[in-house]
Each structure stands twice: as C-alpha cells, then as structure tokens.
Amino acid sequence: MQKSKRSMKIRLLSTVTLLLTVVFALIYLIFNFFFTQYIETTATALLTQSRESFVAKPPAAALPAKDIPIGDSSIQEEKPEKNREPHSAFAASVQRTIVSADFEVLFPQNQVTGFDDNSGLSTFIDGLKDSDISLSNTDSGKIELEDNLYYYTVASNSAEKDSYAVFFINMSDLYVFEQTLNQLLLIIMVIGLISIATITYVFVSRITKPLQTLALFAKEIGEGNYQTIDEEFVDLELHELKTAMNETTKKLKHYDANQRTFFQNASHELRTPLQIIKTNAEGIEIGIIDDKKGAVVIKKETDKLGSLVEDILYLSRLESRSADRIATTNDLRETFSYTAERYASVIAQKNITMHFDFQKNPVFFHYDENDFERAFQNLLSNALRYAAGTIRLGCKEVDDRIMITVYNDGPPISRTDLPHIFDRFYKGEGGINGIGLSIVQSIVHSYGGRIEAKSSEQGTTFTIILSKPQG
C-alpha cells in the first residue's frame, strides 16, 4: 500500500517541532533532576552532620527541659567564617526538637521558652505524626506538606528514655523556588518553541515556494512547452537548479527541432526512391519501360533506399546509446588501414594515389571497431567522391590527444555549405543523402571527441580529435 504524501513544509515543521520538544523536555528533566539532587544533598549533609554531633556529644538540649537555657535551640556552635562548610548558609535553618515516642514535643516548650512556631515546628511534627512512622525504626526521610518540604533525621536521646532528637530543615523556600523556575522554564520553552516553529515555517516557505515554481516549470517541459524561466531565486542551489533546467529546456527544444527536421528530411529522402521504384514498376507493368532498364533502376534505388534506412537505424542506435556496443582496446592505425584497403579497387579505378601518414608506434584507444570502421568508411567515401588525384590519411598522437585526418585534393567546399556539412540530410554539391558525415560526427561525439573540417583551394581536410586514455 502506497504511503500518503505529505508536504515538505508540514514534514519539516513537524520534525523540527518534535525535535525541539524532545530537547526542551530533556532540559526540563535534567534541570529538575540536578536541582532536586542539590536540595537533597545539601539537606542530607547538614542533617547528618548535626545528627553525628548530637550522638558524639549530646548538647544541653539533650538534658531535661529544666536544665535547658532559654532559647537554646541551635544545633552547633557558630564557626568562624573561613571554616564554614560550602553549604553552611543553610545551617541556620536546621532545627532540633526532642520528642517522645508518641510524638509529644519535650523540647522546646512554648510555655517555658516562649517558642515561636514561625519555624513550622508544629506543622512538621503533625506531618511526621500523620506519616505513620516509628521513630525507633527511622533514621532519615522527607515530608511534603502542601507547599512545604522538610528533610529530617532521627537520633535516640540517651539523656532521657523513650525520647528522640529530631533534626529537620525546611527546604520549602528552595522547593517553591524550584517550582517557580519550572514555570518560568516552561513559559520560556513554549515561547521558544512557537518562535522557532514560526521561523522554520517562514524559512521552509521560502524553499517550497520556488520548488513549486520549478515543479510547474518541469510540468510545462513535459507537455512540450520549452520556454525558459526567468524568475530569480535568492538561494544558490535553487538558482543552479533553475539554470540547469533552463539549459535542459534549450537542449530539448533544439533536440525536438532536430527530430522534426530529421523526420521531415527522412520522409523526403525515403519518398524519392520509393516514388522512382513505383514509377518504374508501373512502367514495366504497362509496357512503356523496358524490363531490363526498369529492373536496373529499381535495383539501384532499392540499394539506395536500403543504405538510407540502415544509416537512419544506425543513427538511432547511436542516440539511444545502445547496449550492443562492444568496446575493446585496439590500434586505430590498423582499423583505419584495413578499412582503406576495401576501397583499393575504387582507388585504382579512379587513378587516385593514397598516402598513409601514420606514426610508427601503435595508437591505442578503447572503442568498438564497428563504430570507427563506419566512421572511416564514410570519410573515405566522401574523399573518393571529390578527390582529384590524392588522398592522405593520418593517425598520430599529439601531446594528450589522438589526431586522425582525411585529406583530399578536390575542389573546396563552399562557404555556404561548410558550416552545415555535418547537419543531417544537408546535401552540398555532389552529396548523396546528406547523412554520412552526420553519422561520423555522432560516432565521434559518443566517444567524447570532436570532428572539424577545413577547406581551401589546396583541398579539404577532416580532422577527428580524441582524448588519449589515461594510464
């Protein structure tokens, strides 16, 4: 089952939002974890210190209530400022009380000391009692009472039977501070999430809008509208994409025009021999054309038609980059020389002298021999058609290139025809079907090379330039 497609804008926005939510959640959890650890570590350290001091040397508070100096509820002597513990700022908040096993407060006594309950002693004791714990089996713990947070530790009071010293510290201020910070942190995270999501939406919109424009442009190309797009894009990548699509459009437009011209010319070239064949066949049928003469004409035009069809099919295979090409590394001199040998009888018949200007060492190149045989054959046929008495073939390596030349001493190609001699079906003076040189150019281009033609009163030279294989 095919998945439903989602807009890039929605996908990126949801991804960024989810990622930020996860990051903010981790920050929130880590902050709460370390802050809670800080509160617990500080409270535990202070309470443990107070409990150990009480067990080691019970202070006056451990004595009967009548022996306690009024107002003496401190847990330790004041230390010099330089000797204080790192968390001694909380030491003043640690309080001590003596309670019985049933949570009756033995010290401090309000009626004796005038003890003020602002410290939350009664609230703490009530909470401790309601927690249903046993003082004899409890060392330490914490109690949360509404907005109050108490940490405590219990030590047995050796000065009085069945009584316990309970040290506690009210961390409510830090607890409330933590809650306040959590609220602020949540507000900041929500504002940050909304802000970043908005920025992401605007940023993604800047990308998706040009992409939609380019998608419509591509659709127009697919429908055969080869107009280029002139809209400017700020982003370099989108500009490069637009430029590449414009270049592709121009190539497609040129290719489409060439194809139309090709089919028009091919139809014309095919129609001509077919019409001649038909005319002669009808003439023979009604007896106005001699059978032998008609047969010769029909055979000649049939050969011409077959050659033309073969050339058209060959061009089609070249353009489609057919997979039947079998390329191997061969010596171009050998392919060139045995292709030329096929024309030995024609050369002798026309009394033409052929010179070979090949280098001594092999000229290796990776190619399909059928391709270059076809290219050399077309160049040699063209040279034999126009040569007055001399043809010169060359094959050399020059620096990092391979130079293949075919020269004939025939009349110069006109300036009007020279720029178009490689165009398909363009026939200059003396041309046959105007497709031979086009095939040569297509073959050379398929191997990453190029072909040039120069013509003057001294003759015409076709030059194939190929890049030498590396290594």
C-alpha positions as CSV (number, residue, x, y, z in Angstrom):
1,M,0.0,0.0,0.0
2,Q,1.5,3.3,-1.0
3,K,2.0,5.8,1.8
4,S,0.2,9.1,1.5
5,K,2.4,12.0,0.5
6,R,2.9,15.0,2.9
7,S,4.0,18.5,2.1
8,M,7.7,19.2,2.7
9,K,6.6,22.2,4.7
10,I,4.5,20.1,7.1
11,R,7.1,17.4,7.3
12,L,10.0,19.7,8.2
13,L,7.8,21.8,10.5
14,S,6.6,18.7,12.4
15,T,10.2,17.3,12.5
16,V,11.7,20.5,13.9
17,T,8.8,20.9,16.4
18,L,9.2,17.3,17.6
19,L,12.9,17.6,17.9
20,L,12.7,20.9,19.9
21,T,10.0,19.4,22.1
22,V,12.3,16.4,22.9
23,V,15.3,18.8,23.6
24,F,13.2,21.1,25.8
25,A,11.8,18.1,27.7
26,L,15.3,16.8,28.3
27,I,16.5,20.2,29.5
28,Y,13.4,20.4,31.9
29,L,14.0,16.9,33.3
30,I,17.8,17.4,33.7
31,F,17.3,20.7,35.4
32,N,14.7,19.2,37.9
33,F,17.0,16.2,38.5
34,F,20.0,18.2,39.4
35,F,18.1,20.8,41.4
36,T,16.4,18.1,43.4
37,Q,19.8,16.4,43.9
38,Y,21.2,19.7,45.1
39,I,18.4,20.1,47.7
40,E,18.7,16.5,48.9
41,T,22.5,16.6,49.0
42,T,22.6,19.8,50.9
43,A,19.9,18.8,53.4
44,T,21.3,15.3,53.9
45,A,24.8,16.7,54.6
46,L,23.6,19.2,57.1
47,L,21.3,16.8,58.9
48,T,23.9,14.0,59.0
49,Q,26.5,16.4,60.5
50,S,24.0,17.6,63.1
51,R,23.0,14.0,64.0
52,E,26.6,12.8,64.3
53,S,27.5,15.8,66.5
54,F,24.5,15.0,68.8
55,V,25.3,11.3,69.1
56,A,29.0,12.0,69.8
57,K,28.4,14.7,72.4
58,P,24.8,15.4,73.4
59,P,24.3,19.2,73.8
60,A,22.4,20.8,76.6
61,A,19.2,20.3,74.7
62,A,19.5,16.6,75.4
63,L,19.2,17.2,79.1
64,P,15.9,17.5,80.9
65,A,13.9,20.5,80.0
66,K,14.5,22.3,83.2
67,D,18.3,22.4,82.6
68,I,18.0,23.9,79.1
69,P,18.9,27.5,78.7
70,I,16.0,29.5,77.4
71,G,16.1,29.9,73.6
72,D,18.9,27.3,73.1
73,S,17.7,25.6,70.0
74,S,20.8,25.8,67.9
75,I,22.4,22.6,66.7
76,Q,26.1,23.6,66.6
77,E,28.4,26.3,67.7
78,E,29.0,29.2,65.3
79,K,32.1,28.6,63.3
80,P,34.5,31.3,62.1
81,E,33.5,32.5,58.6
82,K,36.6,31.0,57.0
83,N,36.0,27.5,58.4
84,R,32.4,27.2,57.3
85,E,31.3,24.3,55.1
86,P,30.3,25.2,51.5
87,H,26.6,24.8,52.3
88,S,26.8,26.3,55.8
89,A,24.5,29.1,54.6
90,F,21.7,26.6,55.3
91,A,23.0,25.6,58.7
92,A,20.9,28.2,60.5
93,S,17.8,26.6,59.0
94,V,18.5,23.2,60.7
95,Q,16.4,22.9,63.8
96,R,16.3,20.3,66.6
97,T,13.4,19.1,68.7
98,I,13.1,16.4,71.4
99,V,10.0,14.3,71.1
100,S,8.6,11.3,72.8
101,A,7.8,8.0,71.1
102,D,4.2,9.2,70.6
103,F,5.4,12.5,69.1
104,E,4.9,14.7,72.1
105,V,7.2,17.7,72.0
106,L,9.5,17.7,75.0
107,F,11.8,20.4,73.7
108,P,11.4,23.3,73.1
109,Q,8.4,24.0,75.3
110,N,6.3,27.1,74.4
111,Q,5.4,27.9,77.9
112,V,9.0,27.9,79.1
113,T,10.8,29.4,76.2
114,G,8.2,31.4,74.6
115,F,9.0,29.4,71.5
116,D,7.5,31.0,68.3
117,D,6.1,28.5,65.9
118,N,7.1,30.5,62.9
119,S,9.7,27.9,62.2
120,G,6.9,25.4,61.4
121,L,7.7,23.0,64.3
122,S,4.1,22.1,65.0
123,T,3.4,21.7,61.3
124,F,6.4,19.4,60.9
125,I,5.5,17.3,64.0
126,D,1.9,16.9,62.9
127,G,3.1,15.9,59.5
128,L,5.6,13.5,61.0
129,K,2.9,12.0,63.2
130,D,0.5,11.7,60.3
131,S,3.1,9.9,58.2
132,D,2.6,7.0,60.5
133,I,6.3,6.2,61.0
134,S,8.1,4.7,64.0
135,L,10.8,6.9,65.4
136,S,12.7,4.0,66.7
137,N,13.0,2.4,63.3
138,T,13.6,5.6,61.2
139,D,17.0,7.3,60.5
140,S,16.0,9.9,58.0
141,G,13.4,10.9,55.4
142,K,11.4,13.8,53.9
143,I,7.9,15.1,54.2
144,E,6.0,17.1,51.6
145,L,3.2,19.1,53.2
146,E,1.3,21.2,50.6
147,D,4.0,23.9,49.7
148,N,6.4,22.8,52.5
149,L,9.2,20.4,52.1
150,Y,11.0,19.0,55.2
151,Y,14.1,16.8,55.4
152,Y,14.7,15.2,58.8
153,T,16.9,12.7,60.6
154,V,16.2,11.0,64.0
155,A,18.7,10.1,66.8
156,S,17.9,8.3,70.0
157,N,18.2,10.7,73.1
158,S,20.4,9.0,75.6
159,A,19.7,11.6,78.2
160,E,16.0,10.6,78.6
161,K,14.4,7.2,78.0
162,D,11.9,6.8,75.1
163,S,12.7,10.2,73.7
164,Y,14.3,11.1,70.4
165,A,16.2,14.0,68.9
166,V,14.7,15.0,65.6
167,F,16.7,17.3,63.4
168,F,14.9,18.9,60.5
169,I,15.4,21.5,57.9
170,N,12.6,23.3,56.0
171,M,13.6,23.5,52.3
172,S,10.3,25.0,51.3
173,D,11.8,28.2,50.0
174,L,14.1,26.2,47.6
175,Y,11.2,23.9,46.8
176,V,8.9,26.9,45.9
177,F,11.9,28.5,44.1
178,E,12.2,25.3,42.0
179,Q,8.5,25.3,41.2
180,T,8.8,29.0,40.1
181,L,11.8,28.2,38.0
182,N,10.0,25.3,36.4
183,Q,7.1,27.5,35.5
184,L,9.4,30.2,34.0
185,L,11.3,27.5,32.2
186,L,8.1,26.1,30.7
187,I,7.0,29.5,29.6
188,I,10.4,30.2,28.0
189,M,10.3,26.8,26.3
190,V,6.8,27.4,24.9
191,I,7.7,30.8,23.7
192,G,10.9,29.5,22.2
193,L,9.1,26.6,20.5
194,I,6.5,28.9,19.0
195,S,9.2,31.3,17.8
196,I,11.4,28.6,16.3
197,A,8.4,26.9,14.7
198,T,7.3,30.3,13.2
199,I,10.8,31.0,11.9
200,T,11.0,27.4,10.5
201,Y,7.7,27.8,8.7
202,V,8.8,31.1,7.1
203,F,12.1,29.6,6.1
204,V,10.6,26.4,4.7
205,S,8.1,28.5,2.8
206,R,10.9,30.4,1.1
207,I,12.2,27.0,-0.1
208,T,8.9,25.3,-1.0
209,K,7.5,28.2,-3.0
210,P,10.4,28.2,-5.5
211,L,10.3,24.4,-5.7
212,Q,6.6,24.6,-6.6
213,T,7.5,27.1,-9.3
214,L,10.2,24.8,-10.6
215,A,7.8,21.8,-10.4
216,L,5.3,23.7,-12.6
217,F,8.2,24.6,-14.9
218,A,9.1,20.9,-15.2
219,K,5.5,20.0,-15.9
220,E,5.4,22.6,-18.8
221,I,8.6,21.0,-20.2
222,G,6.9,17.6,-20.0
223,E,4.0,18.9,-22.0
224,G,6.3,20.2,-24.8
225,N,6.5,23.8,-23.8
226,Y,10.2,24.6,-24.0
227,Q,10.1,28.2,-22.7
228,T,12.8,29.1,-20.2
229,I,12.1,30.6,-16.8
230,D,13.5,34.0,-15.9
231,E,12.5,34.2,-12.2
232,E,15.4,34.9,-9.9
233,F,16.0,32.8,-6.7
234,V,18.0,34.0,-3.7
235,D,19.3,30.6,-2.8
236,L,22.4,29.4,-4.8
237,E,21.2,25.8,-5.0
238,L,17.8,26.8,-6.4
239,H,19.5,29.2,-8.8
240,E,21.7,26.4,-10.0
241,L,18.7,24.1,-10.4
242,K,16.9,26.7,-12.4
243,T,19.9,27.3,-14.6
244,A,20.3,23.5,-15.2
245,M,16.6,23.2,-16.1
246,N,16.8,26.1,-18.5
247,E,19.8,24.6,-20.2
248,T,18.0,21.2,-20.4
249,T,15.0,23.0,-21.8
250,K,17.1,24.6,-24.5
251,K,18.7,21.3,-25.4
252,L,15.3,19.6,-25.5
253,K,14.0,22.4,-27.7
254,H,16.9,22.0,-30.0
255,Y,16.6,18.2,-30.0
256,D,12.9,18.4,-30.7
257,A,13.5,20.8,-33.6
258,N,16.2,18.5,-34.9
259,Q,13.9,15.5,-34.6
260,R,11.2,17.2,-36.5
261,T,13.7,18.2,-39.2
262,F,15.1,14.7,-39.2
263,F,11.7,13.0,-39.8
264,Q,10.8,15.6,-42.4
265,N,14.0,15.0,-44.3
266,A,13.9,11.3,-43.8
267,S,10.4,11.2,-45.2
268,H,11.5,13.2,-48.2
269,E,14.6,11.1,-48.8
270,L,12.6,7.8,-48.4
271,R,9.8,9.1,-50.6
272,T,12.1,9.9,-53.6
273,P,13.5,6.4,-54.2
274,L,10.1,4.8,-53.4
275,Q,8.5,7.0,-56.0
276,I,11.1,6.1,-58.6
277,I,10.7,2.4,-57.8
278,K,6.9,2.7,-58.1
279,T,7.1,4.7,-61.4
280,N,9.4,2.1,-63.0
281,A,7.4,-0.8,-61.7
282,E,4.2,0.7,-63.2
283,G,6.1,1.5,-66.5
284,I,7.2,-2.1,-66.7
285,E,3.7,-3.3,-65.9
286,I,2.0,-1.3,-68.7
287,G,4.9,-1.9,-71.1
288,I,6.2,1.7,-71.6
289,I,9.6,0.9,-69.8
290,D,12.0,-1.8,-70.9
291,D,12.1,-4.6,-68.3
292,K,15.9,-4.6,-68.0
293,K,16.3,-0.9,-67.8
294,G,13.4,-0.7,-65.3
295,A,15.0,-3.5,-63.2
296,V,18.3,-1.7,-63.1
297,V,16.7,1.5,-61.9
298,I,14.6,-0.4,-59.3
299,K,17.7,-2.2,-58.0
300,K,19.7,1.0,-57.8
301,E,17.0,2.8,-55.9
302,T,16.4,-0.2,-53.7
303,D,20.1,-0.3,-52.8
304,K,20.0,3.5,-52.1
305,L,16.8,3.1,-50.0
306,G,18.4,0.2,-48.0
307,S,21.5,2.2,-47.4
308,L,19.5,5.1,-46.2
309,V,17.3,3.0,-43.9
310,E,20.5,1.4,-42.5
311,D,22.0,4.8,-41.9
312,I,18.9,6.0,-40.1
313,L,18.7,3.0,-37.9
314,Y,22.4,3.3,-37.1
315,L,21.9,6.9,-36.1
316,S,19.0,5.9,-33.9
317,R,21.2,3.3,-32.1
318,L,23.9,5.9,-31.5
319,E,21.4,8.4,-30.0
320,S,19.9,5.7,-27.8
321,R,23.4,4.6,-26.6
322,S,22.5,1.0,-27.5
323,A,24.0,-1.6,-25.1
324,D,25.1,-3.8,-28.0
325,R,28.4,-1.7,-28.4
326,I,31.4,-4.0,-27.6
327,A,34.4,-1.8,-26.8
328,T,38.0,-3.1,-26.6
329,T,41.4,-1.5,-26.7
330,N,42.7,-1.6,-30.3
331,D,45.2,0.1,-32.5
332,L,43.4,2.8,-34.5
333,R,46.0,2.6,-37.3
334,E,45.0,-1.0,-38.0
335,T,41.3,-0.2,-38.2
336,F,42.0,2.7,-40.4
337,S,44.3,0.8,-42.8
338,Y,42.2,-2.2,-43.4
339,T,39.1,0.0,-43.9
340,A,41.1,1.8,-46.6
341,E,42.1,-1.5,-48.2
342,R,38.4,-2.2,-49.0
343,Y,38.5,0.8,-51.4
344,A,41.6,-0.4,-53.2
345,S,39.7,-1.3,-56.4
346,V,37.9,2.0,-56.5
347,I,41.1,3.9,-55.8
348,A,42.9,2.1,-58.7
349,Q,39.9,2.6,-61.0
350,K,39.9,6.4,-60.3
351,N,43.7,6.5,-60.6
352,I,44.0,8.1,-57.1
353,T,47.1,8.0,-55.0
354,M,46.7,7.3,-51.3
355,H,49.3,8.2,-48.7
356,F,49.5,6.9,-45.2
357,D,50.9,9.3,-42.6
358,F,50.8,7.0,-39.5
359,Q,53.2,7.1,-36.6
360,K,55.4,4.1,-36.0
361,N,54.1,3.2,-32.6
362,P,50.5,1.8,-32.0
363,V,47.8,4.4,-31.4
364,F,45.7,2.6,-28.7
365,F,42.1,3.6,-28.0
366,H,39.1,1.9,-26.3
367,Y,36.4,1.6,-28.9
368,D,34.0,-0.6,-30.8
369,E,35.7,-1.4,-34.1
370,N,32.4,-1.4,-36.0
371,D,31.9,2.2,-35.0
372,F,35.2,3.5,-36.3
373,E,35.1,1.3,-39.3
374,R,31.8,3.0,-40.2
375,A,33.2,6.5,-39.5
376,F,36.4,5.8,-41.6
377,Q,34.3,4.3,-44.4
378,N,32.1,7.4,-44.6
379,L,35.1,9.7,-44.6
380,L,36.9,7.7,-47.3
381,S,33.7,7.5,-49.5
382,N,33.4,11.3,-49.2
383,A,37.1,11.8,-50.0
384,L,36.9,9.4,-53.1
385,R,33.8,11.3,-54.3
386,Y,35.7,14.6,-54.5
387,A,39.4,13.8,-54.8
388,A,41.2,14.9,-58.0
389,G,44.2,12.6,-57.6
390,T,45.4,12.4,-54.0
391,I,44.1,11.2,-50.6
392,R,46.2,11.4,-47.5
393,L,45.3,9.5,-44.3
394,G,46.9,10.4,-40.9
395,C,46.8,8.9,-37.4
396,K,49.1,10.3,-34.7
397,E,49.3,11.0,-31.0
398,V,49.9,14.7,-30.3
399,D,50.5,15.5,-26.6
400,D,47.5,14.1,-24.8
401,R,45.3,13.8,-27.9
402,I,44.8,11.5,-30.9
403,M,44.6,13.2,-34.3
404,I,43.0,11.4,-37.2
405,T,43.0,13.2,-40.6
406,V,41.5,12.5,-44.0
407,Y,42.7,14.9,-46.8
408,N,41.6,15.1,-50.4
409,D,42.8,17.5,-53.1
410,G,39.4,18.0,-54.5
411,P,37.6,21.4,-55.0
412,P,36.9,23.4,-51.9
413,I,33.6,23.2,-50.0
414,S,31.7,26.4,-50.5
415,R,31.5,28.9,-47.6
416,T,27.7,28.4,-47.6
417,D,27.9,24.7,-47.3
418,L,30.9,24.3,-44.9
419,P,29.0,25.3,-41.6
420,H,26.3,22.7,-42.4
421,I,28.1,19.7,-43.7
422,F,27.6,17.7,-40.5
423,D,23.8,18.6,-40.4
424,R,21.6,15.6,-41.1
425,F,20.2,15.4,-44.6
426,Y,22.1,18.5,-45.6
427,K,23.4,17.8,-49.1
428,G,26.0,20.0,-50.6
429,E,27.2,19.9,-54.2
430,G,27.7,16.3,-55.2
431,G,26.2,14.9,-51.9
432,I,24.1,11.7,-51.9
433,N,21.7,11.7,-49.0
434,G,23.3,14.1,-46.5
435,I,23.6,11.6,-43.7
436,G,27.1,10.1,-43.9
437,L,29.1,13.0,-42.2
438,S,26.3,13.3,-39.6
439,I,26.9,9.7,-38.7
440,V,30.7,10.3,-38.4
441,Q,30.1,13.3,-36.1
442,S,27.6,11.2,-33.9
443,I,30.2,8.4,-33.6
444,V,33.0,10.8,-32.6
445,H,30.8,12.6,-30.1
446,S,29.8,9.3,-28.5
447,Y,33.4,8.8,-27.6
448,G,33.9,12.2,-26.2
449,G,35.7,13.6,-29.2
450,R,35.1,16.2,-31.9
451,I,35.5,16.5,-35.7
452,E,36.5,19.6,-37.7
453,A,36.6,20.4,-41.4
454,K,38.8,22.8,-43.2
455,S,38.6,23.6,-46.9
456,S,40.6,25.7,-49.3
457,E,41.8,25.8,-52.9
458,Q,44.5,23.3,-51.8
459,G,42.0,20.7,-50.7
460,T,39.7,19.6,-47.8
461,T,40.8,18.1,-44.5
462,F,38.6,16.3,-42.0
463,T,40.2,16.0,-38.5
464,I,39.0,13.8,-35.7
465,I,40.3,14.7,-32.3
466,L,40.1,12.2,-29.4
467,S,41.4,12.3,-25.9
468,K,44.1,9.7,-25.1
469,P,43.1,7.1,-22.5
470,Q,44.6,7.8,-19.1
471,G,47.1,5.3,-17.6
